Amino acid sequence: MPSKIDLPPCEANRLGDIADLITSALSSHSRREKLGLVMKRKGYIPKLLQLFQACKRSKTTKALHQLNEIMRRILQLGKTSLFEVMFSEKYIMDVIGCLEYDPSLAQPKHHKQLSRERAKLKKIVPIKDPKIQKKFHQMYQAQYIQANFFPSPPDFGENYPFVLNSFIRRKKEEILRVLEKDEKFLSDLFAQLTNEAIAEDERLELVNFLKEICNFSLMFQKKRQKFLQRSAKLGIFSTLEVLIGMDDLQVKGVATDILSDLAGYCPFVVQEFIMKEAQQSHLDTNLIRVLTEQLICRRSREFGEAEQLIDVLCTLLDPGNLRPTTKALHVFQFLNYFYTCCLPVLTAPLLANAAEGTCEIDDHQTAKLLSLVLKVLTYCVEWHREHMRHYIISRDLLRSVLVLMNSKHTFLALNAFQLMNKVIDMRDEFYNHYMAQENLLEPFLLALLENGSVYHLLIPTVIELLGFIKLEDGNSLSGYLVDNFCQALGSINYTQTFGLQTSNEEEKQQQEQKENSVPHRGSPSKVTLRPVVAPKRSLQMDYTDDEEEEIVKRKRPRQCC
């Protein structure tokens, strides 16, 4: 193959030769490079597009189909220098026009949407710098072509999608580099988003635009933190707080997506913002409270977004996402705010349902809401030990949870069981004393016995509970369970019960042994199972490491026969 590439003239009768030349160059990297340079130097793309307009006017179908193939093959060359021309504002519509004349279609599919989007973008988005405006348009145009004319793998080689993605990524990086220095752009964007006078469709367009900026800022690991910290300073989280609280379902949905992405990639940046808000007592609301309120206000068709809110909320409440340098005082202030001002809002539906004294929740929407609340509470029990323990005990919250364990909605009953099981699994003596003193295990075990054989998902709960009784000797809950419910637990026939016996039965057996004869040599002695009363301490206190170690040392193994 000759090293020199001669381009045929851009004439309708030479379109076949042009297509063959480009196709032959695709098999060689060096040929692609040379062909791309020659086409750029001789202004070949504008000449082809000029020919396209002539063929379109004359309605020369064969030539239009050939131009479609040529334009696709040029895209496959993957030359950025050609993309710069093709995706320019001057030529992009003609490029799309060529791509519309697909030979496999009876009629060309006209893509006027891009033109409308470009006009709308110019009108709404506050892009003053012509250079950054050009980059935005090139990025959108490349994305539009990729989305609407992306060829299937058998038709095009692997190089095309890779190069086009690379071009889009490069444009995003160039845009981000400019935005890092242009704080006024972001400030104006946030101001427009929260402007009450703006039309709903324009606000939706703007929030989608913000979502795209955030998405491609998160692509670059070295830049994302710096960009988000600057955006936080300029008001992105305050803006999202307003948008999530709006009535427009589409706007709040996109805003929730943005917050979810930001919290997923850089949770500590969002946490730092809400901690600062928690320290400002003069604020009527803040982001964490808005999330909580939106969670319990979701209508049935929005429960997909409610699940997303749960994930965001748990991410922001996760102490593992905090910076190591975060001050303990700030963490305490934030958690104190959440448990004082936000969690009561979240648990209000739970308490209201318990006040009615019924588990018969006919409304699936209400049952789903309560299920989401229970998920958050279960999460908090595990990760906020002291705060959540005080909240539960001071409000006698588990009594409200018990009402839901006999719900006809299986998912709700299971969530209630999971919360109770998580509390028991904490092996916290303050919880144990609270549950024993208030006799909260009776309705729990009753529901467990009635439903365990039906809901097979509850069997692990039964096994864990019985294992807890056997192994966790020396605390108030294990003694309380064995002394009061050993016989009932022994009736379980769908899992091993370890042959539990009550302390009274064991005392009776021991007394009979003393009266009748000396115990047979080598037979194991039995220990009386008695409840142990928890020390009288403030429910807000917790055991120190030394105290817990001492308790473990003093524990005596309780044998269950």
N, C-alpha and C positions, 0 to 999 in steps of 0.2 A: 504494500500500500504506500503510495507516495507520501512524503513528509509534508509537502505543501498542500494546503486546502484551498481550493477555488470554489467560491460560493456561486451557485447559479443566480442569474438575475431574478428578481422578484416579479415574475410574470405568471399568469394563470396556467399557461401551457408548460411551465417548468416546475410546478408544485410537486409532481411525482418525483423528480430528480432531487428536489430539496429534502423531501421526506426520506428518500433512500440514503442521502448523504448523512443526515443526522442519525438515522438508525445504524448505519455502518460505524459511526464514531462511538457509539455507546459501548462497544465491546472493548475499547482500549482507553485507559486512563489518560495517556498522553494525547490521544486524538480528541478526547472530550475537552481537554485543556486548550488545545490549539483551536478547536472549532469555537469554543466559547470566546476566546480572545479575538478571533477574526470577526465573529458576529457583533461583538461589542464595538470594535474599532470601526467597522463599516456601517454602524447604525442599522443592523439588519432587522431588529425587532420592529422599529417604527415603520420600515418599508413593508414588512409582512402585514402589519396591522392596517396600513394604508390600502394594501391590496385586498384585505378582508372587507373594508368598507365598500370598495368598488364591486366586489363579488356579491356582497349583500344587496347592493342597489340593483344589480342585474339579476339577482336571484339565481345565481349559478350554483346549484345544489352540490354538484360534484366537487367543485373548487372549495366550497365551504366545508365539506366533509374532510377534504385533504388538509385544509388549514387547521381543522380541529386536531388531526393526527400530528401535524407539525408542532403545534403549540404544546401538546402533551409531551412530545419527544424533547422539546427544548426544556420543559420543566424537569424532565428526567436527567438532562445534562448536569443539573445541580450546580450551576454556576451563580454565585452570589452577585457577580457584576451584572448578569442578565436579569436576575430577580429584582435588582434595584430599579431597572428600567420597567420591567413588566408590572411591578406593584406600585409604580409611581401613580400619582393622581391623574396624570395626563393620559396614561395608557391602560390602566387597570380595567376599565369598562369594556374596551375593545378586546382585551385578553379574555375576559369572561365571555364576551360575545363569541369568540372563536370556540371556546370550550362548550358553549351551548349547542353547537351543531354536531351533536353526537350521531354518527351514522346508525347506531342501534335504535335511535328514537325516530318515530314517524314524524314528529314535529319538534323543533327546538324548544327547550325549556328555558324560558326567559327568566333571568335572575335580576329582578329589579329591587330586591330587598336590600342589597348592598348599597345601592345608591341612596335609598331612603335612610339607612342607618348612618351613612356618612354625613348626610345633611343634618340629621338629628344630633349626631355627635358634635358637629361644628356649632350647632345652636346652643346646646346645653352645657357641655363640659367646658370649664374655664381654662382652656389651653391657649395661652397668649403667645408663647414662644413658637414661631413657625417651624423651627427645627424639630422640636419635640412633637408638634402636631403632625409633621410629616412621618415621623417614626411610628406614631400611634396608628396612622392610616395604613402604612405599609404592613404593620403587624396584623391589623384587623383583616386586611385584604388577603394576606397569605393564609390566615386562619380560615377565612371564608372559602378560598379555593380548596384548601385541604379538606374542609368539612363537606363541601358540595361536589367536588370533582375528584375526590381521592380514588385512585384506581385500585382494582383488586390485585392481589399479589401475582396471579398468572399473567396479567397484562403488562405490569411494570416490574422492573428490577428492584432490589432492596435499596438501591442508592437513593431513589427519589424521595420516599418518606423521610429517610434519615436527613437528607440535605435540607428539605423544606422545614423540618422540625428545627434543624440547626439554625436556619435563617430566622425563624420566629423567635427562638431563644435569644439569638444575638440582638434582635430588636428590643426584646424585653429588657435585656441587660443594659442596652444603651439608654432606654427610657428611665430605668431605675437610677442609673448614674446621674442623669439630669435632675430627677426628682429629689435626689439626696441634697442637691444644692438649691432647690426651688421650694422653699417652705410656703411661699405665698400661694402656690398652686394647691397644695393640700388644704391650707386654711380656707381658701375660697370654696373648695369642694365640700368640706365639712359644713361650711356656712350655708351653702345652697341646699344640702341634704336636710338640714334642720329648719329651713325657712318655711314657715307655715303657709306662705302665699304661693309656693310652687305647686304646679299641677301634679296630680297623682302619677300620671304616666311618665312625666319628666323625672319625678323622684325615683320611680322604679328604674328608669334608664340610668340614672346617676348611681344608685346603689349597686346595680349590676356592674357598672364601670368601676366602682370602688372595689368590688369583689375581684374583678380581673386584676387590678393593680396589686391587691394583697396576695392573690394567688401567685403571680409571677415574682413578687418580692420574696415569697417563701421558697422559691426554687433555688435561690442562691444562699447557701448556708452561711457564707462569710459576711453577707450583707444584711440578712434578714433581721438580726437582732438590732443592728444600728438603725435600720429603716423603721422597725416597729417602735423603738424607743423614741425616735423623733416624731413618729405619727402619734404616739401616746401623748407626747408633750404638746402637740398641736391640737389634740382633741378627738382622736379617732374613737376612743372607748366611750367618751361622753356622747359622741354622735350615735354610736351603736346603741347606747342605752336609750336614747330618744326613739330611734327607729324600731327597736324591739318592742317598745311600749305602745306603738301606734296601732290603729285599728286596721290598717291596710295589711291583709294577710300575706300578700306577695312581698311587700317591702319588709315586713318583720321576718318572713321566711328567709330572704336573702341576707338580711342583717344577722340572723341567727347562724347561718352558714359561715359568714365571715368570722364571727366571734368563735365559732367552733374550730375553724381552721387555725386562727391565731392562738387559741388556748392549746390546741394540739401540738403546735410547733414550738411555741415559746410561752409556756404557761406562767413562768415566773414574771414575765412582763405584764401580763394581765393581772396576776396576783398582786404585784406591787401597786398597780393602779387602784384596785378595790381596797387594799389595806390603807392607802392614803385617804380614800373616801371614808373609810370606817373611822378614821381619826377626826373627821370634820363633822362634828355633831350638829352643825347648823343646816346640813343638807337634808331636805325632805325625803329624798330617795337616793339610791345608788344602784350600781350595776347588779350587784349580787341580789338585792331586794327585787329589782325588776325581773330578774330571771326566776326568782321564787314565785312572784305574783303571776307571771306568764304561765308558769308550769301548772298552776291550779285553775287557770282560766281557759285552758285549751279545750276547744270543742272536739267532738269525736273524730272529725275528718282531719284534725291537726295532731293526732296522737303520735304520728311519725315524727313531727317536730318536737313534741313533748319528750319523746325518748332521746332526741338529740340534746334537748335542754338538760336532761338528767346527766348525760355524759359530760356536758360542759360544766355543770354545777359540781359534779364529783371531781372533775379535773382541777377546778379552782379550789376545792376544799381539801385536796390531797396535800398533806404536809411534805410528802416526798418531792413535790415539784417546786418547793421553795429554794431560793438561793441559800447556800451555806452561810452567807454573811447576813442573812435576814435577822433583824433584831427580835429577840424573844418577846419583847414588849409589844412590838407591832403585830406579831402573830396572835398574841393574847387579845389585843384590842380588836383585831379582825374577828376572831372566833367568838369573842364576847358579844360583838355586834350581831354576828350571824345567829347566835343562840338566843339573843334577846329580842331582835327585831325581825328576823327572817324566818327562822324555824317555826315560831308560833303561827305565822301565816300559812306555812306549809302543812302543819299538823291540824289546823282548824277543821278541815273536812273530816278528818279521822275522829276528832273529839265530838264533832256534831253528830256523826253517825252513831257513836257509842252512846251519846245522850239519848238517842231514840231507843236504845236497848234492843236492837234487832240486827240480825245478820242477813235478813232477807232484802238484799239490794237488787231490785228488779232492773234498774237502769244500768246497762252495760258500761255506759260512759262514766258513771260514778264509780263503778267497780274498777274500771281501768285507772281512773285518777287515784283512788286509794292504793292501788297496786304500785303505782309510781312513787307515791309518798313512802310506802313501806320500803321500797328499794333504796331511797335516799337515807331513811332512818337506819337500815341495815348497814349501809356504808359508813355512816357516822358512828355507829356502835363500834365498828372495827378500828376506825382511824382517829377518832376523837374521844379517847377513853374517859378522861375526867369530865370534860364538858358534857358529853352525851349521857354519862351515868347520872350526873346531877340533874340534867334536864328530864330524863325518864323518871327517876325516883321522885323528884319534887312535884311532878305533874301526874304521877301514877299512870304513866302512859301505856304500860303494858296491859292494863285492864281494858283499854280501848282496843288494843290489838287483838286480844282474846276473842272479842265479839266476832271478828272476821274469820275465825278459823273454821266455822261451820257454814261459810258462805256457799251458795250453790255455784258460784263462779270459781272453778277449780284454780285458776291462776291466782286469784286473790287469796284463797285459803292457803295455797302453797307459799305465797309471799309472807303471809302472817306466820306460818310455821317457821319459815327461814329466819325471820327476825327473832322469834323466841329462841330458836336453836342457837343463833349467833350470840344472844345474850348469855345463854347457859354455857356456851363454848368459851366465853371470855374467862371463866373460872375466877370470877371476881367476887370476893366474899361480901362486898356491899350489895351487889346484885343478888347474891344467894340469900342473904339475910332479908332483903326486901321481898323477894318472891316467897320465901318461907313464911315470913311474918304476915304477908297479905294473902297467903294461901292461893297464889296465882298459878301454881302448878296443877291444881285440881282441874280447872277447865281445860288447861293445856293437855294434860294426860287423857282426859275424857274425850276430847276431840281427836287425839292421837289414836286412842283405842278404837273409836268408832270409825275413823276414816283410813287408818293405816293399811288395812287389808284391801281397801278399794283404790286409794291413791298410792300406787306402788312407789311413787317418788318420795313418799313419807318414810319408807322403810329405812333408808339411811339415817333419818332423824331418830328413829327408834333405836337403832343400833348405837349411834353416837351417845344418846342419852343413857342407855344401859351401860355402855362402856364407861361413861362418866361416873355413874353410881359405883361401879366396881372399883375403879382406879383412884378416884378422887376422894379418898377417905379423909376424915378429920375436918370437914367443914360443915356448915349449917345445912347446905342444900342436900348433900348426899345422905346425911342422917335423916333429914326430913322426908326425902323421897322413899327411903327404905322403910322407915317406921310407919309411914302413912299409906303408901301405895304399892307395897311389895306384892300383896295378893293380886291386885289389879294387873300389875305388870307381869306377874306370873301367868296370867290368862292369855298373854299374847302367844299365838300359835304359828305365826308366819316368820319368826326369827328366834334365834337362841336368846333366852332370858337369863342365863347364868344361874338358874335355880335359886332365885332370891328368897330369903326368909326374913320375917320381921324379927325385931329384937325380942318381942314377947315370946314368940315361938322358941327362939334360941334359949332364952332364960328358962322356959318350961322344960326344954330338953335337958339343959344342964342340971336343973334341980332334980329331975327324975334320975339322972345318972348318979348324982350324989346319994340319993336315997337308996337306990337299988344295988349299986356296986361301984367299985373303983373303975375308972375308965380303962379300957383295954390298952395295954402298952403299945405305943407306936401310933395310936390313933390321933389325928390332928385335933388340937383344942380349938374351940370356936370363940370368936370375939363378939360380945354383945354390940349390936348396932344401935347407937343412940344418937339423937340429933345433937349437934354442937352449936351452942348459941354464939353468934358473932359478937366480937367485942363492941361495946357501945362507944362509937366514935361518930364524929360529924360525917355525914354522907358526902361532904365535899372533899374529905381527906382521902389519901390513897396510901397503901403500904409502901414503905421505902424498900430498897433492895435488900437491906439487912433483915428487915422484918419478914419479908417474903421468904428469905433463906431460912430464917429461924422457924417459920411455920412448916416449911417442908421437912426440916429436921425432926420436928415434933410429931409429924404425921405417923400414925401406926397403921400397918396394913390391915384392912378389914376383909375378912374372908367371906365370900358369898358362896353358899353351897348349892 
